[in-house]
Amino acid sequence: MKFNEFTDSMCKCTTKDCVQGVSDQMAKWGAEQEKQPDPKPTDEQAKRLEAMGQRLGECIQKVK
């Protein structure tokens, strides 16, 4: 899952520039995904996305 790759990349960041670079990549990917049909995630997928989002946020906060 691409979001997991972004999360892993963000958690490896040690500088604000790195965080910004990953954020920019995520924004570009998100814009591309908006053009795709939006299938509703299963409950398990939604839980995984929520956990990844929380981890992503924690990793961003470590750098700031």
N, C-alpha and C positions, 0 to 999 in steps of 0.2 A: 504494500500500500504506500503510495507516494507521500501521504501525510506522515507516516511513520519515518520515512527517510528524512523529511524535513525536521522532524522532532529530533532524530539522532544527530543530524548536522548541527542543529541549534544547541544541543546539549554539549557538543564538543567545542563550542565557541568560548573564547576567553577574552574577547575584546568587543567593544560596541560596534566596530566596523564589521566584524564577522556576523554579529546578530543582524545588523542592517542588511548585509548581503543575503543572508538566508531569508529574511523577511521580504526582500525584493523578489527573490525567486518564488517564494510562496504566493506573493501577490500576482505575479505573472501567471503562475500555474492556476491560481484561483480564477483569474479572468478567463483563461482558456476553458476551465471546467464549467463556467456559467453558460457557455455556448452549447454544452452537452445536455441531453435529456437528464433529468434529475430523478433517478430511481430512489425510492424511499429505502433507507437502510433498515436492516433487520434490527431487532432489539439488541442482539449481541454486537453487531457492528456499531450501533449507536453508543453502547457502553464502552467499546474499545476506543472510539473516537473521543469520547468524553475524557477517558483516562489519558490518552495521548495529548489532548488539549491542556489538561492540568499539568502534565509533565513538561510540556512545551513552555507553559507560563512560568513554571518553577525554574527552568533552565534560563529563561530570559532574565528573571529577577536576580539570578546569581551574578550576572555580568554587570548589571546596572549599578 
